[in-house]
């Protein structure tokens, strides 16, 4: 049985597929599509119900992103970024949470957590300047966030544990300049351009302190934040792999390779590659779902999640991503020269998924981190 969020997405899927080429050419999600999806609540899946959001469980979030990304990877990526940014609504001071998220049900927020900004305390707020890369979905956003080091009297301010104080600051769209930097190999339609602000005053409280406890206490907000982001990235990769499998099935049934009298589907190696792609992707989905559901159930019971739990979630996400990469690579090569043409969805799947692998949340180094935790070695990184 499909969840309400997945059902809400279904009518948009044909439209997303029709827009895919235009989205790739424009290097951003069409404004009307983003607006209509926002009005349907598809960018508010992780926003608290008290603010008018859906507050879905992680498995529903995963399924929604997989379906969206199977229609178009860039659309799934935009939904992933918009929804994970929406998590911040549970940590914002209530007046700002109400003003940003509750006042407009179709609001879209996006952002970059990397602390590329400099925030100088002033009376009643912060004075901020900075430039951030990978601002996915910024063209269609109402609010854009950027991570900032707090600088006091020329020196980075530090927390009690000695770590630099980093705040994720909310900017109105009209306070931000978007730079035309998104000229890339894949996921071109995400609009993930650089953005910058110069000497912008941010009023008191319009920010979240990274590493702080959410203001709203609920299982979703006790769930590992970085783990949820990682499963979001992985879900986009899985969706792209599901699209590649569907495209290959259609191609293999009708294509007769040069020099052969039999359809591509008749080749034993092709049959093996297809089966391995399906098995690897499906198994990865199960591992990610099972791990996410287990941690969510335990968070709902009020259990404290250990480092090993968080590492397992990150492992499941990275495994899902790289299993999906393997599936797409197999099918791209099995399809032969057909795959190289711009009209082939397989070449776009290949480009898109190899851009998704570059996200820090699912990079190959995360396997090393998970292995360290399994061996009892301090990973010396946030999970």
BELKANOR-V887052 format. One record per backbone hydrogen bond with DSSP energy under -1.0 kcal/mol. NH is the residue of the N-H (numbers start at 1). CO is the residue of the C=O. If there is no record, write none. Layout:
# BELKANOR-V887052
nh=(NH & NH)
co=(CO & CO)
This chain:
# BELKANOR-V887052
nh=(7 & 8 & 9 & 10 & 12 & 13 & 16 & 17 & 18 & 19 & 23 & 24 & 25 & 26 & 27 & 28 & 34 & 35 & 36 & 37 & 38 & 39 & 40 & 41 & 42 & 44 & 51 & 52 & 53 & 54 & 55 & 56 & 61 & 62 & 63 & 64 & 65 & 66 & 67 & 68 & 69 & 70 & 72 & 76 & 77 & 78 & 79 & 80 & 81 & 82 & 83 & 84 & 85 & 86 & 88 & 89 & 90 & 91 & 92 & 97 & 98 & 99 & 100 & 101 & 102 & 103 & 107 & 110 & 112 & 116 & 117 & 118 & 119 & 120 & 122 & 125 & 126 & 127 & 128 & 129 & 130 & 132 & 135 & 136 & 137 & 138 & 140 & 141 & 142 & 143 & 144 & 145 & 146 & 147 & 148 & 149 & 150 & 151 & 152 & 155 & 157 & 159 & 162 & 165 & 167 & 168 & 169 & 170 & 171 & 173 & 175 & 176 & 177 & 179 & 181 & 183 & 190 & 191 & 193 & 195 & 196 & 197 & 200 & 202 & 204 & 206 & 207 & 208 & 210 & 212 & 215 & 216 & 221 & 222 & 228 & 229 & 230 & 231 & 232 & 233 & 234 & 235 & 236 & 237 & 238 & 239 & 240 & 241 & 242 & 243 & 244 & 245 & 246 & 247 & 248 & 249 & 250 & 251 & 252 & 253 & 254 & 255 & 260 & 264 & 265 & 266 & 267 & 271 & 272 & 273 & 274 & 275 & 276 & 277 & 278 & 279 & 280 & 281 & 282 & 283 & 284 & 285 & 286 & 287 & 288 & 289 & 290 & 291 & 292 & 293 & 294 & 295 & 296 & 297 & 298 & 299 & 300 & 301 & 302 & 303 & 310 & 311 & 312 & 313 & 314 & 315 & 316 & 317 & 318 & 319 & 320 & 321 & 322 & 323 & 324 & 325 & 326 & 327 & 328 & 329 & 330 & 331 & 332 & 333 & 334 & 335 & 336 & 339 & 340 & 341 & 344 & 349 & 350 & 351 & 352 & 353 & 354 & 356 & 357 & 358 & 359 & 362 & 366 & 367 & 369 & 370 & 371 & 372 & 373 & 374 & 375 & 376 & 377)
co=(3 & 4 & 5 & 6 & 9 & 10 & 12 & 13 & 14 & 15 & 19 & 20 & 21 & 22 & 23 & 23 & 30 & 31 & 32 & 33 & 34 & 35 & 36 & 38 & 37 & 41 & 48 & 49 & 48 & 44 & 47 & 45 & 57 & 58 & 59 & 60 & 61 & 62 & 63 & 64 & 65 & 66 & 68 & 72 & 73 & 74 & 75 & 76 & 77 & 78 & 79 & 80 & 81 & 82 & 85 & 86 & 87 & 88 & 88 & 93 & 94 & 95 & 96 & 97 & 97 & 98 & 104 & 143 & 145 & 114 & 147 & 129 & 149 & 127 & 125 & 122 & 202 & 120 & 200 & 118 & 197 & 195 & 193 & 134 & 190 & 135 & 137 & 138 & 108 & 108 & 171 & 110 & 169 & 112 & 167 & 117 & 165 & 119 & 155 & 152 & 150 & 163 & 159 & 157 & 148 & 208 & 146 & 206 & 144 & 142 & 172 & 173 & 196 & 194 & 179 & 181 & 187 & 188 & 191 & 132 & 177 & 130 & 128 & 126 & 124 & 203 & 205 & 168 & 166 & 209 & 90 & 90 & 218 & 219 & 224 & 225 & 226 & 227 & 228 & 229 & 230 & 231 & 232 & 233 & 234 & 235 & 236 & 237 & 238 & 239 & 240 & 241 & 242 & 243 & 244 & 245 & 246 & 247 & 248 & 249 & 251 & 251 & 257 & 255 & 252 & 263 & 264 & 267 & 268 & 269 & 270 & 271 & 272 & 273 & 274 & 275 & 276 & 277 & 278 & 279 & 280 & 281 & 282 & 283 & 284 & 285 & 286 & 287 & 288 & 289 & 290 & 291 & 292 & 293 & 294 & 295 & 296 & 297 & 299 & 298 & 306 & 307 & 308 & 309 & 310 & 311 & 312 & 313 & 314 & 315 & 316 & 317 & 318 & 319 & 320 & 321 & 322 & 323 & 324 & 325 & 326 & 327 & 328 & 329 & 330 & 331 & 333 & 336 & 337 & 338 & 341 & 345 & 346 & 347 & 348 & 349 & 350 & 352 & 353 & 355 & 356 & 359 & 363 & 364 & 365 & 366 & 367 & 368 & 369 & 370 & 371 & 373 & 372)
